[in-house]
Amino acid sequence: MTIDPLLQPSLATPHAPAAVPGRLWALVPCAGTGSRAVAAPPSAPAIAPSTASGGSTVSAFGALAGAAGEPPPPPLPKQYHLVAGHPMVMHTLAAFAGVGRLAGTLVAVAPGDHFLDAHVHPSFFVVGCGGPTRAATVQGGLKALQERGAQKDDWVLVHDAARCLVTAEQIDRLIDVCAHDSVGGLLAHQLADTLKTSIDGPGGVRVASTVDRSNKWLAQTPQMFRIGPLLDALAKVGTNVTDEASAMEAMGLHPRLVPGGAQNFKVTYPDDFALAEAVLAQRGHGTTLARFGGERGHGVIETGRKTIF
């Protein structure tokens, strides 16, 4: 498949790698169901990714639905819904494919999940080590990395599959800031809106008070920590924590906050799909097209991209 010459620059990694103590790995938990997102329609017609409009709400399994006498397929996890013509997670993985310092990117999926078999690419590998919670999936992913040679002192960047608007530049900035930090850190966005607490009152929910927002941040991902300390923290704190920084905080540590950006939001609710698609359309989503090709299942092998797997 020929890549548009205008997209070729996106294959390069302009960032000059800095000396980092310990190797760098990425871990993308991809085992959730996205229950708050729009459900995949049970009989949606198949639409080619290159011509689909509103593809973010169309099941990539749509072609399998509606056959006479066959039950509808199960709802498609939100990370596989189409956004700008590609499954959402492929935009996420395109950003990590642009970070040349990574030794490997592991996508942790639920056992038996073979969706990404149609999107094989040397910049990432898939392991069916997902668990019932995000933290359990991260634990499984960390152990899978160790089985493939990762050491306890290596760094891991854990990133939500549904934060599909992250950029390689943001990931590189997090690495630069945290690589020599004693704890690690995370991308975050300082709260700009006025923050309220609520109470149930006559006629509905009402304002209880206004909270000082000056030191309030919205946690984002990637979150970057050493593999050994993160595994220890998750083992001691349990798997109900909602992010890796919370586990490290419970150990008495203070992860570093690295400014991310408003566009690095987690696609969660139906309206978020349209917003993500609009942002990618504005960007041209050239990075995803250049790295993974314009059609499902027809990836482009990126020249110069190395992987040990």
N, C-alpha and C positions, 0 to 999 in steps of 0.2 A: 504494500500500500504506500503510495507516495504522500509525503507530508508537504503541506503548503509551505513554500520557502519562507513566507512571512512568519510562520510559527517556529521555525528552526531555532531562533535565539532562545526560546524558552527551554530548550534542551540543555543549555549550558548552565553551569553552576558558577555564577560570577563571584560568589563569596570566597574569600581566601581562607582556607581552613586554618584554624589556630590550634596550637598544641593543647590537647585536652587530656588530663589524666584519666585513664580508663576509656574503654571503647564506648560508643554511643549506639543505643538500640531504640527502635520505636515499637510501641505496642498499641494496637488499635482494638479495643474491645468492640466486638461486632456481633454479640449474641442476644441483644435485647429484641423485644417485639415492637416497641414504639406504640404502646397502647393508647397514648394520647393523640397520636397522629391520625390523619384520615385513613380509614380502612380501605384496603384494596378492593375495588368493585369485583364481585364474583363472576361477572360475565362481560368484563371489559374487552372490547375488540383489540386485536394486536395493532400497534402503531409503530411504524419505523422510527427509531430514535432520531434520525436526521431530519424528519419532517413533522414530528409530533408537536402539537401545541397543548399546553397544559399537561405535559407528560409527567409532572411531579406527582400527580394523583393517579396515574395509570399503572396498573400492575405490570411488571416486566414478564409476568407469567400469564398475561391476558390471553395469549394465543392458546393456552391450555384449557381455558374455561369455556363453558357453554356447549361442549360436545354432548350429543344426545346420549342419555343414559349414564353419564359420568358425573360424579359429585364435584362441586366446585372446589378449587384448590384452597388451602388454608390462606388466611390473610398474609400478605407479603410484609415482612418487617420493614419499617420506614427507611432504614438505611439502604434498601434496595430499590425504593421508588425512584422513578426517573426525575432528574432535575437537569434542565438544559440538555436533554437528550442522552444523559448518562446516569447510571445508578448513582445515588448520592455519594456512597462511599468511595467511588472512583475519583471524584473531585478531591476528597480528603487524601486519598493515596497519591494523587498527582502532586500535591504539595510536598509530601514527604519524599517522593521520588526526586525532587529537586534539591534535596539536602545531601550533598556529597559526602558528608562526614559520618553518615550512618552505616554501621556494619550490617544492618538488616532491619526490615520492618515486618513484624509479625502481626497478622490479622487473626484475632481469637474469635472463632465462630462457634455456634452451638454444634454439638455432635450430630452428624448426619446432614449438616447444612452444606450443600454443594453448589450454591449459587455462583460463587466466584470461580468455579471450574471453567466457566465460559470466558473468564477475563484474566487468564494467566499472564503474568508479566514478571520479568526478573527482578524488579525493584521491591517485591514483597512476596511473602509466603504465608500460607493459610494453615492453621492448626485448629482442629475441632476440640478445643479445651474450654469452651464456654461453660459457665455455671449459672445458677439461678439468680445471682445478683451481679452487679457490675464488679464489686470487689472480689467475688469468687472467680469471675472471669479473668480479672487482672492477676490473681494468684496463679491460676492455671497457666496464663500466658508467661508469667515470670519463670515458672518452673520449666515451661517448654523452652524458653530462651536458654536456661541453664543447661538443659539436656543437649542443646546445640552449641555449647561452648562458652556462653556468657558467664562472666565471673561476678562475684558479689560486689566487687568494687566498680564494676561497669555501671554506666548511667543508663536509665531507661526513660524515654519520653512517652507517657501514656496520654493518648488523645481520643476524644469521643469521635466515633465514626460519623455522627450527625453534625459535627462542626465542620461542614464541608467548604467553608469559606476561608479557612486558615490559609496563610501563604507560606511559601518556603522562607521568605524574608523574616517573617515573625518567628518561625521555628529557629532559624539561625540566630536571631537576636536573643532568644531565650537561652540557647546553648552558650553564647558568648558571655552572658551575664552570670549564668549559674555554674559554668564548668569548673570554676575554682571556689565555689561557695561550699561551706562546710555542711550545709543542709540540703540545698537544692531550692527549687522554686517553681513558679507557675505563671502562665500568662493570666492577666486579670484586667478588668476594666473598671476604672473609678466611677462610682455612682454619680450621675449627673442630675437625676430627677429628685424631687422632694420625696422623702420617704415617710410613710404613715404606718402606724399600728391601727388595728381595728377592733371593734366590739360589736356584738349583736345588739341592735337597738330597735326601737319602734319603727316599723316600716322597712327594716332591712339592716344591712351591715353599715356601720357608721365609723367615723374617725375617732380613735381614742387619743392619739397624740401624734406629734411630729418628731421624728428622730433626726438627730444630728447626722448629716451625711458626709461630713468632712473626712472621716476615716473609714468609709464604707466602700468596699470593692465587690464586684461581681466576679466570682471565680470562673476561669475559663480553662482550657487545655490547649497545648500540652502542659503536663505537670512532670517535672524532671527531678528524679531522685536516684540515689544508688540502689541497685537491685537488692543487695543484702539487707540494708536498713528498712527498705520498703516492705520486703517479705516479712521481716520480723515484726514490723508495726501492724501489718494486716493480720498476722497470726495472733497477736496479743489483743488487738482491738476488736477483731471480728469482722464479718463481711457485711455489716449493715451500714458502714460509712459510705457516703455518696461520692467521695473523691479521695484521691491519694493524699492530698495535703491534709485532710481531716485526720487520716490515720497518723501522719507524722506529727501533727499538732497534739494528738492524744498522748504522744510519747514525750511531750514537753518541749518540742522543737518549734522553730518559727521559720517556715519556708519564706523565701524571698518573693515579693510581688514584682512582676515585670509587666509594664503596660502592654496590653494587647491591642484591642480595638473593638469598636461597636459592631463591626461586621463579623467578628469571630463568635457569633451567637450559635446556640445549639438549636437546630431545627427540631421543633417539638410539636407545635400545634399546626393545624391546617394552614393558617395564614402565613406561617413561616416558610412554607414551600414556595409560595409566590414571591416572597421577598428574596429568598435565596436565588431563585431563578432570575429575578431582575438584576441582582448584583452580578451574577455570572454572565448574563447577557451584556451588561455594561462593560465587564472586563473582556468580553469576547470568548471566555473560557478556553483560550488557546492552549493553556498549559495542559489541560486534560486531553484535548484533542491531539496535541502533539505527542504526548507520552503514551496514550492508550489507543489512539486511532479514532476514527469517526464512526465506526460501526461496532456493535456488540460482538465480542468474540474475535475481533480482528485487531489485536494489539500491535503496536509498533515497538520494535526492539530499539531501545535508546542507545545510541552509540556512546561508548565511553562510560556507561553506567555499570558499576561492578556490584556483584552480590556474591556472598560466600555460600549461598545455598543453590 
